[in-house]
Amino acid sequence: MSNYNEAINTLIRNRRSIKPESFSEQVVPENILIQILENANWAPTHGHTEPWRFIIFSGDARRKLGNFEANYYKNKTSEAQFVQKKYDKALNRPERATYVLALCMKRQTEGKKIMPEIEEVAAVSCAVQNMWLTAQAYGVAAYWGSGGATYSDEMKVFLDLAPQDKCLGFFYLGYSDQQPQGKRNSGIQDKIQWVNTNYEL
Ligand SMILES: Cc1cc2nc3c(=O)[nH]c(=O)nc-3n(C[C@H](O)[C@H](O)[C@H](O)COP(=O)(O)O)c2cc1C
């Protein structure tokens, strides 16, 4: 096996959230999307439930998603609180991307062993990270957004999800000239504890 350590370090540390508003008009070729999806399918999965499901909005369907999000915002917001800019952003955002993937978790309803829901959400998140890193490797900009209607019952109906399934957000893919600076509030040393007789906790 070749030596991937430099490649993986560079890829992971340079992966960034790039918002669709900064995407260009350039279209992501479908063969790249297929590679991104293929790698999603190789995420870890407890009990081989493979709970990730992706509903792909492209072309005119992106408008449908924008309309849904914008109407949801309008319906849930009082007149006094309504901000036209927010409405327009929700309406137009999907069309800024070549593809928008609804990130969904399909819950098991039968089988020898039903996995805890938290593990199914974790597996989908692993699949999303696989996609994000693959996008980065292909020079494709990506963004995971979870605002607006994401967790609503209306979204489940819109996406035709079963009540036990979940939408975890939307994944936007496009091209961008922007490469935002990465930022972390603290280093990994602040987030680890050694349990080892050689170290004092
Ligand atoms: C589950 C999840 C949901 C997210 N939802 C949003 C969101 O709704 N809005 C947003 O601005 N960023 C969202 N993000 C992206 C984070 O803001 C972003 O990952 C964080 O700022 C770190 O930046 P980086 O991805 O460039 O390292 C989400 C990330 C995750 C993992």
The ligand as a Tripos MOL2 file, in Angstrom:
@<TRIPOS>MOLECULE
LIG
   31    33     1     0     0
SMALL
NO_CHARGES

@<TRIPOS>ATOM
      1 C1        -24.2660   18.5730   11.6830 C.3       1 LIG1
      2 C2        -23.7590   19.8790   11.1530 C.ar      1 LIG1
      3 C3        -24.6580   20.8740   10.8410 C.ar      1 LIG1
      4 C4        -24.2130   22.1200   10.3750 C.ar      1 LIG1
      5 N1        -25.1290   23.1040   10.1000 N.ar      1 LIG1
      6 C5        -24.6940   24.3440    9.7700 C.ar      1 LIG1
      7 C6        -25.6220   25.4020    9.5650 C.ar      1 LIG1
      8 O1        -26.8360   25.2200    9.6300 O.2       1 LIG1
      9 N2        -25.1290   26.6220    9.2910 N.ar      1 LIG1
     10 C7        -23.7720   26.8660    9.1900 C.ar      1 LIG1
     11 O2        -23.3720   27.9990    8.9560 O.2       1 LIG1
     12 N3        -22.8800   25.8570    9.3060 N.ar      1 LIG1
     13 C8        -23.3100   24.6130    9.6080 C.ar      1 LIG1
     14 N4        -22.4030   23.5830    9.7530 N.ar      1 LIG1
     15 C9        -20.9910   23.8060    9.3850 C.3       1 LIG1
     16 C10       -20.1880   24.3410   10.5430 C.3       1 LIG1
     17 O3        -20.5270   25.6880   10.7660 O.3       1 LIG1
     18 C11       -18.7010   24.2120   10.1920 C.3       1 LIG1
     19 O4        -18.3740   22.8590   10.0490 O.3       1 LIG1
     20 C12       -17.8300   24.8340   11.2910 C.3       1 LIG1
     21 O5        -17.9540   26.2300   11.2620 O.3       1 LIG1
     22 C13       -16.3490   24.4920   11.1250 C.3       1 LIG1
     23 O6        -15.8800   24.9470    9.8710 O.3       1 LIG1
     24 P1        -15.1570   23.9640    8.8570 P.3       1 LIG1
     25 O7        -16.1890   22.9540    8.4050 O.co2     1 LIG1
     26 O8        -14.7090   24.8470    7.7150 O.co2     1 LIG1
     27 O9        -14.0100   23.3410    9.5650 O.co2     1 LIG1
     28 C14       -22.8180   22.3480   10.1970 C.ar      1 LIG1
     29 C15       -21.9130   21.3090   10.4930 C.ar      1 LIG1
     30 C16       -22.3700   20.0920   10.9690 C.ar      1 LIG1
     31 C17       -21.3790   19.0060   11.2870 C.3       1 LIG1
@<TRIPOS>BOND
     1     1     2 1
     2     2     3 ar
     3     2    30 ar
     4     3     4 ar
     5     4     5 ar
     6     4    28 ar
     7     5     6 ar
     8     6     7 ar
     9     6    13 1
    10     7     8 2
    11     7     9 ar
    12     9    10 ar
    13    10    11 2
    14    10    12 ar
    15    12    13 ar
    16    13    14 ar
    17    14    15 1
    18    14    28 ar
    19    15    16 1
    20    16    17 1
    21    16    18 1
    22    18    19 1
    23    18    20 1
    24    20    21 1
    25    20    22 1
    26    22    23 1
    27    23    24 1
    28    24    25 2
    29    24    26 1
    30    24    27 1
    31    28    29 ar
    32    29    30 ar
    33    30    31 1
@<TRIPOS>SUBSTRUCTURE
     1 LIG1         1 GROUP 0 **** ****
